[in-house]
Structures are given as C-alpha cells and as structure tokens.
C-alpha cells in the first residue's frame, strides 16, 4: 500500500477539514448540506443552522443579502460547472469583507458536489497600516495647527524686541516645519497606496497593462528634472542630488516596466542613498546588461553608513528599519524597500544589496530589458 492510500484510510475527513484555516461547506447534487468545518462555523456563526437545514439555497440567500458587488452565489455556482478551478466572489458578514470560492467537484462514481470556501477576515495588515497613518496624521495636524497659531500671533502682535527681519526669519522657520510635516504625510500616503496595490492583488494587472520599453538614460534625466517640483527628501534637508550623482547609463540600455513603478524604484533607492550617506559623498547610478540574460541590472552605489550584518534581515521587511544610530536618526517608515521588493519580484526581477558598515552600500535590482 502506498503512502497516499494509507493516509486516506487512516485520516478522518471531518478532522482534516476542522484543521483548515479556511471555512468549507459541502453540498450534494440536490443542493442539500452534507458537512462543514470549524472555520465555516466560526465565520457564519448562528447562520450555520439555516445553512444546514436549507442547504445551498439558504446559503446563497445569506451570502447574496450582503454581497460585496461581485457575482451572486448562484452565478458563481453556475460558472463553476465544468471548470477545474474555483470561481471567486465575495460577501459581507458582520461588516467584514469575506472572499468566497465555489467549486463543483465530482466523486468517484460521478456524483456532483458543490464546495463553498470562505476566507477568515484578517484585519492585522489594515490595523498595522492605520496605526502608522493615524500616528503620522495626528502629529502632522497637531504640529501644523500649533505653528499656524504661532504665525498668526506673531502677525497680529509683533513683540517689541523682534525686528521685521527677525519676524520674517521666525515665520519662515515655522513654515519650513509645517512643510516638512506635510511632505512626510504626503510620502506616507504614496507608500500606503503602493502597499494597497500590492496587498490587494492589483499589482500584477497594473504591470501587465502599463509596462513598456523605457530608455533608462532618458528616463533618469526626466526624473531628475522633475525633482525640482517633487523633492526627493524633506525640505528641511536641502540636497543637490545632481552635484552628488554620477550617472553610468549607456544610451541604448532599456528596461521593460511601467513608468510609474520604475520611477518609484529609482526614487526609493536614490532617497535611501541620500539619507544614509554624508552630504558630500558621491552616489553612482549605473545600468548595465545582466550577464547572459535578457535582463538589465540597475545599481545605486553610495559611500554611506552601511548596514550592520545583524540588521540585514530588517532591510526589506515592512515597517522595519535597521537600528543603527545613523539610520534611526533619519526619518523613514520602513516601507519603501518592502514595496520596491514586491514590485521588482512581481515583474519577474530580483532585488538585493551588499553593504559594509562605515564604507557604504550597493542596492541592485534586475528587470527584463
């Protein structure tokens, strides 16, 4: 007896189903309820009694009563006929978005069954995102309101011991602080939008619909021109990237990618190099053919603080940053490199880095040419 047959003889099906993280409900050819598992009972709660007595029809009515603008349960069941893969739809249960799948499967004697699968809602990623957003928004709003009030007070009643020049200097300083907070909030909003696209499964479609061949040299020149209106780092830290940046990009070197996503990758790695290196240090942006492949390799090389060996696992992790003093002292959310990694890998590429503390870092990624 082979291992597969032995497992089938010794494993109890209800026990196996109860061990699953997804909810499963099974119906026969007459749409009568056959069995369910622990996760399904947890998701459907008191409604499971109606599903057991009323079968598929009662279940479909329950799911369609609050469906999330997708196929109805019956439409999904009809669409699943003769298909080897499950048909997806969604519902709202107790205010929670629940992804569902319907499969039509056949037994060994040809009998037909309908299997409903339900995902358990996981709010942890949203809680993680909203916690970061609330914290940053609260700080930005409070700081901006406070500095706006100070500016108003100074404008309405200038202290006798402050000259016009001194007043202008104070107002300018307050305005710069307000600008910094708005820049950070805008940056966080952009990162959260990228994260939403990644975690909701929209990224593959965006890449498929928007990718095209880009001449990297031309793209980077346009990108650098746009930095005059769309700063790379916060306004309280002016940095003339053009004076620091050395470009090593052949005119005919191309990459196939959506322009917006490729621009985000370039921005992420250049910002990383600027923030974590001395202001006078040079930064190299290089593009070259990856050996023996139809890929292009992009390298961003800095002479910065580097990353300690024990911190390397944190570099691409979401909401994580290396804990070195020079890095913690700089502003960041720990999201841009996580998003960059997800985007590169979604384009069948690879991203990595090499670093030595006190010497510098090279961040590299490969994408189709």
C-alpha positions in Angstrom: 0.0 0.0 0.0 1.5 3.4 -0.9 1.6 6.3 1.4 -1.3 8.2 -0.3 -3.7 5.3 0.2 -2.6 4.7 3.7 -3.2 8.3 4.6 -6.7 8.2 3.0 -7.6 5.1 5.1 -6.3 6.5 8.4 -7.3 10.2 8.2 -10.8 11.2 9.2 -12.2 13.8 6.7 -14.1 16.0 9.3 -10.9 16.2 11.4 -8.9 17.2 8.4 -11.5 19.9 7.5 -11.6 21.2 11.0 -7.8 21.7 10.9 -8.1 24.0 7.9 -7.8 27.8 8.3 -10.5 28.3 5.6 -14.2 27.7 6.1 -15.5 24.8 4.0 -19.2 23.9 3.4 -20.1 20.9 1.2 -23.4 20.3 -0.6 -24.7 17.4 -2.7 -26.2 17.3 -6.2 -29.6 18.2 -4.8 -28.0 21.3 -3.0 -28.5 19.7 0.4 -26.0 20.4 3.1 -23.5 17.5 3.8 -20.8 18.8 6.1 -18.9 21.9 7.3 -15.8 22.6 9.3 -14.8 24.6 12.3 -13.7 27.7 10.4 -17.0 27.8 8.5 -18.9 27.6 11.8 -16.8 30.4 13.2 -17.4 32.7 10.1 -21.1 32.0 9.7 -22.0 31.8 13.4 -25.7 31.4 14.1 -26.4 31.4 10.3 -24.9 27.9 10.1 -28.2 26.4 11.4 -30.1 27.9 8.5 -27.5 26.6 6.0 -27.7 23.1 7.4 -31.5 23.0 7.2 -31.9 24.9 4.0 -28.9 23.7 2.1 -27.3 25.7 -0.8 -30.4 27.8 -1.4 -30.4 29.1 2.1 -26.6 29.6 2.0 -26.9 31.6 -1.3 -29.6 33.8 0.1 -27.4 34.6 3.1 -24.4 35.4 1.1 -26.2 37.4 -1.5 -28.1 39.5 1.1 -24.9 41.5 1.7 -22.7 40.6 -1.2 -19.8 42.9 -2.0 -20.6 44.0 -5.6 -19.5 40.7 -7.2 -21.1 37.6 -8.7 -24.1 36.2 -6.8 -23.5 32.8 -5.1 -25.8 31.1 -7.7 -24.0 32.8 -10.6 -20.7 31.6 -9.1 -22.0 28.1 -8.8 -23.3 28.1 -12.4 -20.0 29.5 -13.7 -18.1 26.8 -11.8 -19.8 24.0 -13.7 -17.3 22.0 -15.7 -14.4 24.1 -14.5 -11.4 22.6 -12.7 -10.7 25.9 -10.8 -12.8 27.6 -8.2 -14.9 30.7 -9.1 -14.4 33.7 -6.8 -17.0 36.1 -5.4 -17.3 37.9 -2.1 -19.8 38.8 0.7 -20.1 40.9 3.8 -20.7 39.2 7.1 -21.0 41.3 10.3 -19.5 44.2 8.3 -16.4 42.2 7.3 -15.4 41.6 3.7 -15.2 37.8 3.2 -13.7 36.4 0.0 -15.5 33.2 -1.2 -14.9 30.5 -3.7 -17.3 28.0 -5.3 -16.1 24.7 -6.8 -18.1 22.0 -8.4 -16.4 18.6 -7.8 -17.2 15.1 -8.8 -17.0 11.9 -6.7 -15.5 8.6 -7.9 -18.9 7.4 -9.2 -19.7 10.7 -11.0 -21.8 12.2 -8.2 -21.7 16.0 -8.2 -20.9 18.2 -5.1 -20.7 21.9 -4.6 -18.0 23.1 -2.2 -18.1 26.6 -0.8 -14.9 28.0 0.7 -14.8 31.1 2.9 -11.7 33.1 3.9 -11.5 34.3 7.5 -11.1 38.1 7.6 -7.6 39.2 8.7 -7.6 42.8 9.8 -4.0 42.8 11.0 -2.5 44.4 7.9 -5.1 47.1 8.0 -4.6 47.7 11.7 -0.8 47.9 11.0 -1.4 50.5 8.3 -4.0 52.5 10.1 -1.8 52.7 13.2 1.0 54.2 11.3 -1.2 56.5 9.4 -3.1 57.7 12.5 0.2 58.4 14.3 1.7 60.4 11.5 -1.5 62.3 10.6 -2.1 63.2 14.3 1.4 64.5 14.7 1.3 66.4 11.4 -2.1 68.0 12.2 -1.1 68.9 15.7 2.2 70.4 14.7 0.8 72.3 11.7 -2.0 73.8 13.8 0.4 74.8 16.5 2.8 76.6 14.1 -0.1 78.2 12.2 -1.3 79.7 15.5 2.2 81.0 16.3 2.4 82.6 12.9 -1.0 84.2 13.4 0.0 85.5 16.9 3.3 87.0 15.5 1.5 88.6 12.6 -1.2 90.1 14.8 1.0 91.4 17.5 4.8 91.5 16.9 6.8 91.6 20.1 8.7 94.9 20.6 12.0 93.2 20.8 11.7 91.5 17.4 12.7 93.3 14.2 11.0 92.8 10.9 13.9 90.7 9.8 13.7 88.6 12.9 9.9 88.2 12.5 10.4 87.0 8.9 13.0 84.5 10.0 10.7 83.1 12.6 7.7 82.8 10.2 9.9 81.2 7.6 11.2 78.7 10.2 7.6 77.8 11.2 6.6 77.4 7.6 9.5 75.1 6.9 8.5 72.9 9.8 4.9 72.8 8.5 6.2 72.0 5.0 8.3 69.1 6.5 5.2 67.5 8.2 3.2 67.9 5.0 6.0 66.3 3.0 6.1 63.3 5.4 2.3 62.9 5.3 2.3 63.0 1.5 5.1 60.4 1.4 3.2 58.1 3.7 0.1 58.4 1.6 2.0 57.5 -1.5 3.6 54.5 0.3 0.2 53.3 1.6 -1.2 53.5 -1.9 1.6 51.3 -3.2 1.1 48.9 -0.3 -2.7 48.7 -1.0 -2.0 47.8 -4.7 0.5 45.1 -3.5 -1.6 43.5 -0.8 -5.0 43.6 -2.6 -3.6 41.7 -5.7 -3.8 44.7 -8.1 -0.1 44.8 -8.8 0.0 42.1 -11.5 -2.7 43.8 -13.5 -1.1 47.2 -13.2 2.2 45.8 -14.5 0.6 43.9 -17.3 -1.5 46.9 -18.5 1.2 49.6 -18.2 4.6 48.1 -18.9 6.6 49.3 -21.9 10.2 49.6 -23.0 12.0 52.6 -21.3 15.3 54.0 -22.3 16.9 54.4 -18.9 19.2 57.3 -19.6 16.3 59.5 -21.0 14.0 58.3 -18.1 16.5 59.3 -15.4 17.2 62.7 -17.0 13.4 63.4 -17.0 13.2 62.1 -13.5 16.0 64.4 -12.2 14.3 67.4 -13.9 11.0 66.6 -12.0 12.8 66.7 -8.7 12.7 70.5 -8.8 8.9 70.2 -8.3 8.8 66.9 -6.4 11.5 66.8 -3.8 13.4 63.6 -3.1 13.8 64.3 0.6 12.1 66.6 3.0 12.5 70.4 2.5 14.3 70.9 5.9 17.2 68.9 4.4 18.0 70.5 1.0 20.3 68.3 -1.0 21.5 69.0 -4.5 21.4 65.4 -5.9 22.7 66.5 -9.3 26.0 67.6 -7.8 26.5 64.3 -6.0 25.1 61.9 -8.6 27.3 60.1 -11.1 25.4 58.5 -14.0 26.8 55.5 -15.8 24.0 54.6 -18.1 24.5 53.6 -21.8 22.2 55.5 -24.1 20.8 52.3 -25.6 20.2 50.5 -22.3 16.5 49.7 -21.7 14.2 48.2 -19.2 10.6 46.9 -19.6 8.4 48.2 -16.8 5.5 50.5 -16.1 7.0 54.1 -15.9 5.4 54.9 -12.6 6.6 51.7 -10.9 10.1 52.1 -12.3 10.2 55.7 -11.2 9.2 54.6 -7.7 12.1 52.1 -7.6 14.6 54.8 -8.8 13.3 57.2 -6.2 13.4 54.7 -3.4 17.0 53.7 -3.9 18.2 57.3 -4.5 16.4 58.6 -1.5 17.9 55.7 0.5 21.4 56.6 -0.7 20.9 60.3 0.0 19.5 59.9 3.5 22.1 57.4 4.7 25.3 58.9 3.5 27.2 62.2 4.2 26.0 65.2 2.2 29.3 65.5 0.3 29.6 61.8 -0.6 29.1 60.7 -4.2 26.3 58.5 -5.4 26.6 56.3 -8.5 23.5 55.2 -10.6 24.6 52.5 -13.0 22.7 50.5 -15.6 24.2 47.5 -17.4 23.2 44.3 -19.2 22.9 41.4 -16.8 25.4 38.8 -18.0 24.0 36.0 -20.2 20.4 37.1 -19.7 17.8 39.4 -21.2 17.7 41.5 -18.1 19.1 44.9 -17.2 20.8 45.5 -13.8 20.4 48.8 -12.0 22.9 49.6 -9.2 22.8 52.5 -6.8 26.1 52.8 -5.0 26.8 55.1 -2.0 29.6 55.8 0.4 27.3 56.0 3.4 26.9 54.5 6.8 26.3 50.9 5.6 24.2 48.2 7.2 25.4 46.0 10.1 25.4 42.3 9.3 22.9 41.6 12.1 20.4 44.1 10.7 20.2 42.8 7.1 17.0 40.9 7.6 15.2 44.1 8.5 16.0 46.0 5.3 13.2 44.6 3.1 10.7 43.8 6.0 7.6 46.0 6.2 7.6 48.7 8.9 11.1 47.7 9.9 14.3 49.7 9.8 17.9 49.0 10.7 18.5 50.1 14.3 21.9 51.8 13.8 22.0 55.3 15.4 22.8 57.0 12.0 19.7 55.2 10.4 17.3 55.6 13.3 18.2 59.3 13.4 16.9 59.8 9.9 13.2 60.0 9.0 11.5 56.9 7.5 8.6 54.5 7.7 10.3 51.2 6.8 8.0 50.7 3.8 9.7 51.9 0.6 12.2 49.0 0.3 9.5 46.5 1.2 7.3 47.9 -1.6 10.3 48.0 -4.0 11.0 44.3 -3.4 7.4 43.3 -4.0 7.2 45.4 -7.2 10.5 44.1 -8.6 9.6 40.4 -7.9 6.1 41.0 -9.5 8.0 41.9 -12.7 10.0 38.6 -12.6 13.0 40.5 -11.3 15.2 40.4 -8.3 16.5 43.0 -5.8 19.4 42.7 -3.3 22.1 44.7 -1.6 25.7 44.5 -0.4 26.8 46.6 2.4 29.7 47.2 4.8 29.3 49.4 7.9 31.2 52.6 7.6 32.0 52.0 3.9 28.7 52.1 2.0 26.0 50.1 0.3 25.1 49.0 -3.2 21.5 48.3 -3.8 20.8 46.4 -7.1 17.8 45.1 -9.0 17.3 43.3 -12.3 14.4 43.7 -14.6 13.6 42.5 -18.2 15.4 44.6 -20.8 
